[in-house]
């Protein structure tokens, strides 16, 4: 069962960020936040998604929008992924799955004919007040960042 719903405040979950920093979702209040979940660091689709957000970072910053990427990978894996790709935003190491569970992104998936638990690629737009404004589930990487940016821009209307 999801703990988040459009139009409702998101839960104030503890985060373990790259740079070995601790934060909570509420620490990002006061400006919009794009929180995107990806299945696994350093894999092709996840790398492309991060690079797409990186390519558009100036446009998101003009909207005063922060970006966080999250997966169940270890902090070390997240650090390596961020450093190798040069991502200008933090990644969340959600090893305890608290964040993933709250946003209900862990699903049964087929991988090479076997059922496995994994993250369904998903993105959430949280406004400056901590309210969930939009969500995308089962994301296809191509064109996704532009769609998210349009939604961020629409928050100001």
One Martini backbone bead per residue (centre of mass of N, CA, C, O) as a GRO file, in nm:
protein
  157
    1UNK     BB    1   0.096   0.036   0.023
    2UNK     BB    2   0.066   0.360  -0.018
    3UNK     BB    3   0.180   0.682   0.129
    4UNK     BB    4   0.109   0.824  -0.138
    5UNK     BB    5  -0.062   1.125  -0.270
    6UNK     BB    6  -0.222   1.326  -0.453
    7UNK     BB    7  -0.243   1.622  -0.248
    8UNK     BB    8  -0.035   1.511  -0.046
    9UNK     BB    9   0.175   1.477   0.194
   10UNK     BB   10   0.480   1.375   0.245
   11UNK     BB   11   0.679   1.186   0.406
   12UNK     BB   12   0.937   1.218   0.662
   13UNK     BB   13   1.211   1.087   0.536
   14UNK     BB   14   1.498   0.934   0.568
   15UNK     BB   15   1.826   1.013   0.428
   16UNK     BB   16   2.096   0.873   0.219
   17UNK     BB   17   2.350   1.056   0.093
   18UNK     BB   18   2.565   1.162  -0.090
   19UNK     BB   19   2.844   1.223   0.116
   20UNK     BB   20   2.732   1.101   0.383
   21UNK     BB   21   2.440   1.221   0.417
   22UNK     BB   22   2.183   1.351   0.619
   23UNK     BB   23   1.822   1.348   0.571
   24UNK     BB   24   1.509   1.497   0.481
   25UNK     BB   25   1.248   1.579   0.299
   26UNK     BB   26   1.199   1.855   0.455
   27UNK     BB   27   1.478   1.986   0.365
   28UNK     BB   28   1.330   2.059   0.066
   29UNK     BB   29   1.175   2.280   0.143
   30UNK     BB   30   1.073   2.572  -0.066
   31UNK     BB   31   1.099   2.366  -0.311
   32UNK     BB   32   1.104   2.185  -0.563
   33UNK     BB   33   1.082   1.815  -0.613
   34UNK     BB   34   1.265   1.561  -0.774
   35UNK     BB   35   1.182   1.214  -0.748
   36UNK     BB   36   1.384   0.945  -0.859
   37UNK     BB   37   1.347   0.607  -0.960
   38UNK     BB   38   1.581   0.332  -0.985
   39UNK     BB   39   1.695   0.013  -1.011
   40UNK     BB   40   2.023   0.056  -1.112
   41UNK     BB   41   2.327   0.128  -1.089
   42UNK     BB   42   2.510   0.140  -1.387
   43UNK     BB   43   2.286   0.121  -1.594
   44UNK     BB   44   2.170   0.212  -1.889
   45UNK     BB   45   1.890   0.346  -1.816
   46UNK     BB   46   1.990   0.492  -1.557
   47UNK     BB   47   2.207   0.657  -1.689
   48UNK     BB   48   2.031   0.808  -1.896
   49UNK     BB   49   1.846   0.945  -1.695
   50UNK     BB   50   2.068   1.102  -1.544
   51UNK     BB   51   2.173   1.250  -1.800
   52UNK     BB   52   1.908   1.396  -1.863
   53UNK     BB   53   1.898   1.558  -1.601
   54UNK     BB   54   2.173   1.691  -1.639
   55UNK     BB   55   2.110   1.840  -1.912
   56UNK     BB   56   1.855   1.998  -1.744
   57UNK     BB   57   1.950   2.149  -1.481
   58UNK     BB   58   1.921   2.452  -1.553
   59UNK     BB   59   1.611   2.442  -1.590
   60UNK     BB   60   1.547   2.352  -1.302
   61UNK     BB   61   1.692   2.587  -1.154
   62UNK     BB   62   1.508   2.813  -1.276
   63UNK     BB   63   1.270   2.665  -1.089
   64UNK     BB   64   1.398   2.582  -0.807
   65UNK     BB   65   1.480   2.277  -0.860
   66UNK     BB   66   1.517   1.970  -0.726
   67UNK     BB   67   1.725   1.666  -0.736
   68UNK     BB   68   1.656   1.309  -0.686
   69UNK     BB   69   1.807   0.999  -0.665
   70UNK     BB   70   1.683   0.646  -0.636
   71UNK     BB   71   1.795   0.345  -0.462
   72UNK     BB   72   1.901   0.021  -0.327
   73UNK     BB   73   2.173   0.099  -0.319
   74UNK     BB   74   2.462   0.161  -0.210
   75UNK     BB   75   2.656   0.416  -0.130
   76UNK     BB   76   2.898   0.331  -0.302
   77UNK     BB   77   2.740   0.294  -0.566
   78UNK     BB   78   2.632   0.586  -0.574
   79UNK     BB   79   2.901   0.732  -0.573
   80UNK     BB   80   3.014   0.604  -0.831
   81UNK     BB   81   2.788   0.692  -1.019
   82UNK     BB   82   2.807   0.996  -0.978
   83UNK     BB   83   3.108   1.030  -1.049
   84UNK     BB   84   3.117   0.892  -1.331
   85UNK     BB   85   2.868   1.090  -1.446
   86UNK     BB   86   2.840   1.383  -1.308
   87UNK     BB   87   2.625   1.441  -1.110
   88UNK     BB   88   2.445   1.748  -0.984
   89UNK     BB   89   2.316   1.535  -0.783
   90UNK     BB   90   2.174   1.350  -0.554
   91UNK     BB   91   2.184   1.032  -0.400
   92UNK     BB   92   1.994   0.754  -0.280
   93UNK     BB   93   2.041   0.516  -0.018
   94UNK     BB   94   1.783   0.254   0.000
   95UNK     BB   95   1.842  -0.011   0.182
   96UNK     BB   96   1.568  -0.013   0.374
   97UNK     BB   97   1.315   0.085   0.185
   98UNK     BB   98   1.151   0.332   0.293
   99UNK     BB   99   1.114   0.508   0.041
  100UNK     BB  100   1.011   0.293  -0.160
  101UNK     BB  101   0.764   0.213   0.012
  102UNK     BB  102   0.620   0.490   0.037
  103UNK     BB  103   0.614   0.499  -0.301
  104UNK     BB  104   0.553   0.221  -0.426
  105UNK     BB  105   0.820   0.084  -0.619
  106UNK     BB  106   0.798  -0.211  -0.535
  107UNK     BB  107   0.821  -0.491  -0.757
  108UNK     BB  108   0.725  -0.740  -0.954
  109UNK     BB  109   0.962  -0.892  -1.178
  110UNK     BB  110   1.092  -0.973  -1.489
  111UNK     BB  111   1.404  -1.173  -1.507
  112UNK     BB  112   1.488  -1.397  -1.713
  113UNK     BB  113   1.208  -1.557  -1.611
  114UNK     BB  114   1.216  -1.419  -1.327
  115UNK     BB  115   1.111  -1.342  -1.013
  116UNK     BB  116   1.152  -1.002  -0.892
  117UNK     BB  117   1.253  -0.758  -0.681
  118UNK     BB  118   1.183  -0.414  -0.780
  119UNK     BB  119   1.222  -0.117  -0.929
  120UNK     BB  120   1.001   0.110  -1.050
  121UNK     BB  121   1.017   0.340  -1.268
  122UNK     BB  122   1.000   0.662  -1.098
  123UNK     BB  123   0.821   0.982  -1.054
  124UNK     BB  124   0.827   1.279  -0.835
  125UNK     BB  125   0.630   1.573  -0.757
  126UNK     BB  126   0.726   1.819  -0.524
  127UNK     BB  127   0.642   2.075  -0.357
  128UNK     BB  128   0.730   2.338  -0.143
  129UNK     BB  129   0.515   2.200   0.080
  130UNK     BB  130   0.519   1.867   0.039
  131UNK     BB  131   0.338   1.808  -0.213
  132UNK     BB  132   0.195   1.592  -0.421
  133UNK     BB  133   0.151   1.655  -0.781
  134UNK     BB  134   0.319   1.417  -0.932
  135UNK     BB  135   0.317   1.101  -1.128
  136UNK     BB  136   0.542   0.840  -1.248
  137UNK     BB  137   0.493   0.520  -1.388
  138UNK     BB  138   0.664   0.322  -1.583
  139UNK     BB  139   0.909   0.451  -1.707
  140UNK     BB  140   1.028   0.606  -1.992
  141UNK     BB  141   1.309   0.769  -2.072
  142UNK     BB  142   1.220   0.884  -2.328
  143UNK     BB  143   1.113   1.220  -2.265
  144UNK     BB  144   1.074   1.249  -1.952
  145UNK     BB  145   1.219   1.512  -1.860
  146UNK     BB  146   1.038   1.708  -2.019
  147UNK     BB  147   0.777   1.636  -1.869
  148UNK     BB  148   0.875   1.720  -1.589
  149UNK     BB  149   0.947   2.013  -1.654
  150UNK     BB  150   0.661   2.099  -1.731
  151UNK     BB  151   0.544   2.042  -1.448
  152UNK     BB  152   0.718   2.241  -1.295
  153UNK     BB  153   0.623   2.494  -1.449
  154UNK     BB  154   0.313   2.456  -1.368
  155UNK     BB  155   0.339   2.542  -1.063
  156UNK     BB  156   0.340   2.865  -1.131
  157UNK     BB  157   0.024   2.879  -1.236
   0.00000   0.00000   0.00000
